[in-house]
Amino acid sequence: MFHQLVTPIAGSLPLSFAAAAVPIAVVLVLLGVLRRPAWQASSAGVLIALLLATLVWKMPVGLAINSIAAGATFAAWPVMWIVLNALLLYNVSVISGRFEQFRAWMVEHLPNDSRVVLVVIGFAFGCLLEGVSGFGTPIAITSALLVALGFRAVDAIVFTLMFNTAPVAFGALGAPVTTLGAVTQLHDVTLGAMIGRQLPLIAILLPFYVIGVFGGLRAVKGVWPVLLVAGGSFASVQFVSSNYLGYALTDVLSSLASLIATLVFVKLWKMTPDPEFALHRPQAEGAPHHEGSAKWQGWLPWIVLSVTVIIWVHLKLNTIGEMKIEWPGLHNAVFITTYGKPYAAIWTFQPLATGTAILVSTFVTALLVRLSPAQFVIAIKGTLRQIKLPLATTMIIVGLAYLMNYSGIAYTLGVGIASVGIFFPLVSAFLGWLAVFLSGSDTSGNALFGNLQVVAAHQLNLSPVLMAATNASGGVLGKMVSPQNISTGTSTTECKGQEGVILARTFKHSIFLTLLLGLIVMVQQYVFPGVIPQ
């Protein structure tokens, strides 16, 4: 059994921490500074981590390569299985003309104002997609819609990435919270309630912040009532649902509340037009218009998707035929020194996973819109072209995450961050940020560092519930810089290969918002500990 080393360099935590940070620094520099494609940056990170793991952390070469393979397999199924079928649904909606109808519905019912359009689609509608699918698909779909409405592709992706934060901790029907409860052995309902006392503070601010970045103070002043309605309705329902109704449907309920409230408000409120923010909407090309059908049918694919996934998960159809496979040569072959226990390596294969539910919703949509077999084949071919680069990038970056986890490199980083004493509540958010940057998923991030947060909390006499919840809340702010999320988000636009440009624009906002969350956690721990549920 390989025993992880926490301080492999001269027994020094600072030196070991600096070495452990090199793979992440390489990925960030290649992506954000040198503007290399995400797959190249991730590949370089894997090579550097492999050298460090085997030469410095003394991990056997075979074990290191095996951990990369385990991560790549997890990335392919279930993560990219979800993305594949969500993109297929998107392509079915495009080929059938429903996406153009959806665009036309938005044109008809929204004012010609890029700020309002960005909030309704990037925030409210994107949050709904995050609630039922996640893993970058909200970015791919909402950015494509924004481009169809007149936004520049890079702008559309950047701002939808920034909006894809507030809902992530409860995404995929609460999967991150369920995982966090399992790895920390804390009650998942309590954790969900605590997360629901952190993220609403970010959610109500987010529309103001993003629109401020988009167009400055003038942009905010012109539509601040819309921003208050969108953020306020989302935040209030997110709090109520996570604390009193159950966390599984928190995203769905809060996004629906925000979407409906914002759409109703912009119909009733007579805003003053501002030519500076008027959209120059391009004419749709290559898609049938279906003049005889109502524009509301553009909503059909997304209604079918939401209903199917909710019923699927509620009936636990995803657990039928589930197999837990112990990964050969890796399961319990590593000893986690930090936790004092063997490191399990179990790949859960669910033939009826959430991705399969999305595939079923795609079939149902294809039947409802009367898509011909030939058109469906065209949709499949288009999807396979779109998925190739995101699939490779995701398999590489999650392989890197698994290598860092099993070698002990990630735990060296975690222990280093956890050694800051009374400032741990502040940096706890950055620990969650780091986990999601590596894995691309709040669920995986909670599996990685959730228990480390609890261990540090006990050592420092802090609230384990607060610190574990902060791992999930901090993780959501790492989504906008995760190579997996960015790569998937570019799959429906002409921005493939421009992941570095996108990262360079989102990085500082990701750091600032994570710092803001850290300050909120400090206040909750030291000033208002009564907000922490028991």
DOGURO-714730 format. One line per field, with one value per residue (C-alpha): residue in three letters; x, y negated, z negated. Coordinates in steps of 0.05 Angstrom, whole numbers. Example, Ala and Ser with C-alpha at 12.3 -4.5 7.8 and 13.67 -1.06 7.14 Angstrom:
# residues 2
aa: [ALA; SER];
px: [246; 273];
py: [90; 21];
pz: [-156; -143];
//
This chain:
# residues 534
aa: [MET; PHE; HIS; GLN; LEU; VAL; THR; PRO; ILE; ALA; GLY; SER; LEU; PRO; LEU; SER; PHE; ALA; ALA; ALA; ALA; VAL; PRO; ILE; ALA; VAL; VAL; LEU; VAL; LEU; LEU; GLY; VAL; LEU; ARG; ARG; PRO; ALA; TRP; GLN; ALA; SER; SER; ALA; GLY; VAL; LEU; ILE; ALA; LEU; LEU; LEU; ALA; THR; LEU; VAL; TRP; LYS; MET; PRO; VAL; GLY; LEU; ALA; ILE; ASN; SER; ILE; ALA; ALA; GLY; ALA; THR; PHE; ALA; ALA; TRP; PRO; VAL; MET; TRP; ILE; VAL; LEU; ASN; ALA; LEU; LEU; LEU; TYR; ASN; VAL; SER; VAL; ILE; SER; GLY; ARG; PHE; GLU; GLN; PHE; ARG; ALA; TRP; MET; VAL; GLU; HIS; LEU; PRO; ASN; ASP; SER; ARG; VAL; VAL; LEU; VAL; VAL; ILE; GLY; PHE; ALA; PHE; GLY; CYS; LEU; LEU; GLU; GLY; VAL; SER; GLY; PHE; GLY; THR; PRO; ILE; ALA; ILE; THR; SER; ALA; LEU; LEU; VAL; ALA; LEU; GLY; PHE; ARG; ALA; VAL; ASP; ALA; ILE; VAL; PHE; THR; LEU; MET; PHE; ASN; THR; ALA; PRO; VAL; ALA; PHE; GLY; ALA; LEU; GLY; ALA; PRO; VAL; THR; THR; LEU; GLY; ALA; VAL; THR; GLN; LEU; HIS; ASP; VAL; THR; LEU; GLY; ALA; MET; ILE; GLY; ARG; GLN; LEU; PRO; LEU; ILE; ALA; ILE; LEU; LEU; PRO; PHE; TYR; VAL; ILE; GLY; VAL; PHE; GLY; GLY; LEU; ARG; ALA; VAL; LYS; GLY; VAL; TRP; PRO; VAL; LEU; LEU; VAL; ALA; GLY; GLY; SER; PHE; ALA; SER; VAL; GLN; PHE; VAL; SER; SER; ASN; TYR; LEU; GLY; TYR; ALA; LEU; THR; ASP; VAL; LEU; SER; SER; LEU; ALA; SER; LEU; ILE; ALA; THR; LEU; VAL; PHE; VAL; LYS; LEU; TRP; LYS; MET; THR; PRO; ASP; PRO; GLU; PHE; ALA; LEU; HIS; ARG; PRO; GLN; ALA; GLU; GLY; ALA; PRO; HIS; HIS; GLU; GLY; SER; ALA; LYS; TRP; GLN; GLY; TRP; LEU; PRO; TRP; ILE; VAL; LEU; SER; VAL; THR; VAL; ILE; ILE; TRP; VAL; HIS; LEU; LYS; LEU; ASN; THR; ILE; GLY; GLU; MET; LYS; ILE; GLU; TRP; PRO; GLY; LEU; HIS; ASN; ALA; VAL; PHE; ILE; THR; THR; TYR; GLY; LYS; PRO; TYR; ALA; ALA; ILE; TRP; THR; PHE; GLN; PRO; LEU; ALA; THR; GLY; THR; ALA; ILE; LEU; VAL; SER; THR; PHE; VAL; THR; ALA; LEU; LEU; VAL; ARG; LEU; SER; PRO; ALA; GLN; PHE; VAL; ILE; ALA; ILE; LYS; GLY; THR; LEU; ARG; GLN; ILE; LYS; LEU; PRO; LEU; ALA; THR; THR; MET; ILE; ILE; VAL; GLY; LEU; ALA; TYR; LEU; MET; ASN; TYR; SER; GLY; ILE; ALA; TYR; THR; LEU; GLY; VAL; GLY; ILE; ALA; SER; VAL; GLY; ILE; PHE; PHE; PRO; LEU; VAL; SER; ALA; PHE; LEU; GLY; TRP; LEU; ALA; VAL; PHE; LEU; SER; GLY; SER; ASP; THR; SER; GLY; ASN; ALA; LEU; PHE; GLY; ASN; LEU; GLN; VAL; VAL; ALA; ALA; HIS; GLN; LEU; ASN; LEU; SER; PRO; VAL; LEU; MET; ALA; ALA; THR; ASN; ALA; SER; GLY; GLY; VAL; LEU; GLY; LYS; MET; VAL; SER; PRO; GLN; ASN; ILE; SER; THR; GLY; THR; SER; THR; THR; GLU; CYS; LYS; GLY; GLN; GLU; GLY; VAL; ILE; LEU; ALA; ARG; THR; PHE; LYS; HIS; SER; ILE; PHE; LEU; THR; LEU; LEU; LEU; GLY; LEU; ILE; VAL; MET; VAL; GLN; GLN; TYR; VAL; PHE; PRO; GLY; VAL; ILE; PRO; GLN];
px: [0; 26; 25; 15; 68; 43; 110; 156; 206; 253; 193; 173; 100; 114; 163; 118; 58; 96; 114; 43; 16; 60; 12; -46; -1; 20; -52; -72; -12; -20; -94; -100; -33; -7; -79; -68; -128; -155; -134; -62; -60; -91; -43; 16; -12; -19; 53; 80; 37; 58; 132; 119; 76; 128; 193; 175; 113; 143; 79; 92; 88; 35; -9; -2; -23; -79; -107; -107; -145; -196; -207; -214; -265; -307; -303; -330; -386; -427; -402; -395; -453; -496; -462; -468; -543; -556; -520; -561; -624; -598; -584; -653; -683; -642; -657; -731; -736; -755; -691; -709; -780; -748; -707; -769; -808; -753; -752; -827; -833; -769; -751; -696; -645; -583; -581; -651; -639; -574; -608; -668; -627; -558; -583; -654; -658; -586; -600; -658; -613; -561; -614; -630; -565; -502; -430; -424; -486; -521; -463; -466; -541; -551; -490; -516; -583; -550; -508; -572; -600; -541; -487; -414; -396; -340; -383; -440; -396; -361; -424; -462; -401; -405; -480; -468; -447; -506; -544; -486; -485; -556; -546; -567; -624; -579; -525; -468; -503; -518; -445; -421; -464; -438; -364; -368; -420; -458; -533; -545; -608; -567; -513; -564; -594; -526; -509; -577; -555; -493; -508; -571; -526; -485; -547; -581; -516; -498; -544; -519; -447; -450; -488; -439; -382; -422; -438; -414; -454; -498; -521; -540; -576; -620; -647; -635; -708; -703; -638; -670; -730; -687; -635; -684; -735; -680; -646; -709; -735; -666; -665; -736; -729; -661; -682; -755; -775; -716; -652; -663; -710; -678; -648; -710; -757; -712; -696; -769; -787; -734; -753; -828; -820; -772; -814; -876; -840; -811; -881; -910; -852; -843; -768; -735; -701; -626; -598; -529; -555; -601; -588; -575; -608; -583; -632; -632; -601; -608; -667; -739; -785; -849; -893; -955; -935; -937; -872; -884; -866; -794; -800; -820; -751; -733; -801; -794; -723; -741; -802; -766; -705; -746; -790; -730; -692; -754; -771; -697; -696; -622; -607; -637; -580; -529; -461; -406; -341; -277; -224; -172; -104; -125; -182; -153; -82; -68; -68; -92; -44; -85; -147; -113; -152; -146; -168; -227; -231; -302; -331; -407; -436; -509; -537; -598; -558; -582; -551; -597; -657; -635; -630; -701; -724; -689; -727; -792; -777; -759; -826; -866; -834; -840; -766; -751; -700; -654; -656; -642; -580; -557; -566; -525; -469; -467; -466; -407; -368; -383; -366; -297; -255; -295; -292; -216; -207; -252; -220; -151; -169; -207; -149; -105; -151; -150; -74; -67; -117; -87; -14; -25; -9; -80; -77; -12; -48; -107; -66; -26; -89; -118; -57; -75; -109; -163; -164; -186; -260; -234; -191; -241; -278; -215; -205; -274; -254; -191; -228; -278; -224; -190; -251; -301; -356; -382; -401; -330; -302; -342; -318; -246; -241; -307; -280; -215; -256; -288; -221; -192; -255; -248; -174; -188; -252; -294; -363; -356; -424; -403; -336; -364; -419; -367; -331; -394; -407; -335; -334; -390; -345; -291; -339; -326; -252; -256; -226; -280; -336; -304; -289; -360; -387; -350; -377; -437; -401; -340; -299; -266; -192; -205; -213; -153; -185; -247; -208; -169; -235; -268; -209; -207; -283; -278; -224; -262; -328; -293; -259; -327; -355; -296; -311; -384; -361; -316; -375; -419; -366; -342; -397; -464; -453; -528; -541; -507; -561; -553];
py: [0; -69; -117; -189; -240; -307; -342; -305; -362; -365; -355; -427; -444; -511; -481; -421; -467; -509; -447; -420; -485; -481; -438; -486; -547; -516; -505; -576; -609; -570; -584; -654; -686; -648; -636; -563; -518; -483; -413; -436; -471; -411; -362; -403; -402; -327; -317; -363; -330; -260; -279; -309; -250; -198; -234; -278; -246; -177; -148; -85; -100; -46; -72; -143; -125; -82; -141; -184; -129; -125; -200; -200; -144; -182; -243; -203; -171; -201; -272; -277; -229; -285; -337; -294; -285; -357; -379; -329; -359; -428; -405; -373; -440; -476; -429; -426; -501; -503; -540; -594; -596; -603; -662; -692; -685; -722; -777; -785; -784; -819; -892; -906; -915; -872; -879; -851; -796; -777; -771; -731; -682; -681; -682; -656; -607; -586; -570; -526; -486; -481; -453; -394; -381; -422; -405; -463; -450; -514; -554; -519; -528; -597; -627; -599; -633; -699; -697; -685; -748; -791; -782; -771; -698; -711; -761; -711; -656; -702; -730; -664; -634; -689; -677; -601; -607; -619; -555; -506; -480; -454; -434; -367; -363; -372; -321; -363; -368; -294; -278; -328; -294; -225; -243; -285; -242; -306; -310; -330; -370; -411; -423; -444; -493; -524; -531; -564; -616; -634; -632; -675; -733; -722; -709; -775; -812; -773; -807; -876; -854; -821; -877; -926; -888; -885; -959; -998; -1038; -1068; -998; -982; -1048; -1037; -969; -962; -944; -885; -863; -868; -826; -773; -766; -777; -726; -674; -687; -686; -621; -590; -605; -581; -518; -497; -510; -489; -450; -406; -420; -373; -420; -485; -504; -486; -525; -586; -592; -584; -638; -684; -670; -680; -741; -775; -761; -788; -849; -870; -865; -911; -959; -1013; -1020; -1078; -1053; -1064; -1060; -1043; -975; -960; -893; -886; -819; -777; -740; -665; -623; -550; -533; -526; -580; -540; -600; -559; -540; -584; -614; -587; -518; -541; -525; -454; -420; -453; -438; -364; -363; -392; -348; -285; -295; -314; -252; -209; -228; -230; -158; -140; -109; -126; -73; -15; 29; -10; 23; 2; 25; 27; -2; 53; 38; -29; -13; -16; -14; -84; -105; -176; -199; -262; -221; -157; -110; -75; -112; -78; -79; -59; -76; -79; -58; -77; -57; -100; -160; -232; -233; -176; -216; -274; -225; -202; -275; -284; -225; -252; -321; -293; -256; -317; -362; -307; -305; -257; -200; -234; -299; -262; -231; -300; -322; -263; -278; -351; -332; -284; -340; -388; -339; -317; -373; -383; -307; -305; -367; -340; -271; -304; -354; -304; -255; -310; -318; -243; -240; -298; -266; -196; -218; -264; -329; -355; -338; -376; -436; -424; -417; -479; -520; -491; -514; -587; -584; -635; -657; -588; -610; -661; -612; -555; -584; -581; -508; -494; -539; -499; -432; -454; -486; -418; -374; -420; -396; -418; -346; -322; -382; -363; -291; -316; -368; -364; -320; -359; -420; -382; -356; -426; -453; -404; -420; -495; -491; -519; -496; -433; -447; -517; -496; -436; -481; -532; -480; -474; -549; -566; -513; -546; -607; -562; -540; -602; -586; -510; -486; -432; -483; -532; -479; -452; -523; -538; -476; -511; -574; -592; -602; -533; -544; -611; -583; -624; -689; -671; -650; -716; -754; -712; -698; -764; -762; -690; -710; -772; -736; -679; -730; -762; -694; -682; -748; -726; -660; -697; -739; -677; -641; -696; -749; -715; -640; -635; -630; -562; -507; -455];
pz: [0; 19; -40; -18; -38; -63; -69; -20; -11; -71; -117; -103; -92; -58; -8; 5; 13; 64; 104; 101; 130; 192; 235; 221; 235; 301; 322; 302; 337; 401; 403; 376; 395; 456; 481; 500; 512; 450; 473; 481; 414; 379; 414; 389; 319; 321; 344; 290; 236; 260; 252; 183; 160; 179; 164; 104; 73; 88; 118; 159; 234; 248; 191; 217; 288; 261; 221; 285; 321; 264; 268; 344; 339; 288; 333; 391; 350; 319; 330; 405; 416; 387; 431; 494; 487; 467; 530; 570; 542; 561; 632; 638; 617; 669; 727; 710; 709; 636; 617; 668; 638; 569; 595; 628; 562; 525; 578; 572; 497; 474; 484; 534; 479; 473; 397; 388; 439; 404; 336; 361; 403; 371; 299; 292; 350; 340; 267; 288; 334; 279; 233; 278; 315; 299; 319; 367; 408; 383; 410; 478; 487; 458; 493; 560; 547; 528; 592; 632; 599; 618; 566; 584; 571; 521; 482; 480; 451; 401; 371; 370; 334; 282; 272; 267; 194; 148; 167; 172; 100; 109; 182; 213; 161; 100; 118; 89; 21; 20; 34; -19; -71; -52; -56; -120; -156; -173; -161; -88; -107; -157; -105; -53; -103; -118; -44; -37; -88; -48; 26; 25; 3; 66; 109; 93; 109; 172; 223; 200; 202; 271; 303; 272; 304; 369; 376; 316; 265; 319; 339; 267; 255; 316; 297; 222; 208; 256; 222; 154; 176; 210; 154; 97; 120; 133; 66; 25; 55; 50; -24; -37; 4; -24; -96; -98; -35; -19; 19; 78; 115; 91; 158; 198; 153; 144; 219; 238; 187; 215; 287; 277; 231; 279; 341; 307; 280; 347; 377; 323; 313; 366; 371; 406; 470; 474; 545; 517; 494; 552; 586; 660; 669; 728; 772; 758; 812; 831; 785; 805; 779; 770; 779; 767; 696; 635; 611; 541; 569; 566; 492; 506; 504; 438; 406; 427; 400; 332; 321; 344; 300; 238; 245; 261; 199; 154; 173; 166; 235; 237; 185; 226; 250; 211; 205; 157; 188; 146; 192; 204; 175; 144; 95; 24; 53; 25; -48; -62; -116; -131; -147; -171; -126; -58; 4; 38; 113; 132; 200; 196; 263; 272; 340; 322; 297; 305; 375; 395; 369; 414; 472; 459; 457; 524; 555; 527; 555; 623; 625; 603; 655; 708; 724; 781; 772; 822; 782; 718; 750; 769; 697; 673; 722; 701; 628; 638; 672; 615; 559; 583; 554; 489; 478; 486; 442; 387; 386; 380; 326; 283; 294; 265; 206; 191; 197; 148; 101; 99; 99; 39; 77; 66; -8; -15; 13; -32; -96; -77; -68; -132; -173; -174; -242; -258; -185; -162; -152; -101; -62; -70; -11; 31; 13; 45; 103; 115; 113; 166; 209; 212; 220; 255; 210; 141; 128; 141; 103; 42; 47; 50; -5; -43; -98; -102; -119; -176; -202; -202; -236; -294; -302; -303; -345; -288; -264; -221; -189; -169; -141; -102; -73; -54; -13; 30; 31; 48; 101; 141; 152; 182; 237; 279; 284; 289; 355; 359; 353; 401; 453; 452; 455; 520; 555; 588; 611; 653; 589; 588; 573; 540; 470; 447; 469; 430; 367; 368; 365; 311; 264; 225; 214; 190; 139; 116; 105; 68; 23; 10; -9; -55; -91; -98; -129; -177; -200; -207; -248; -294; -296; -283; -299; -313; -238; -236; -240; -293];
//
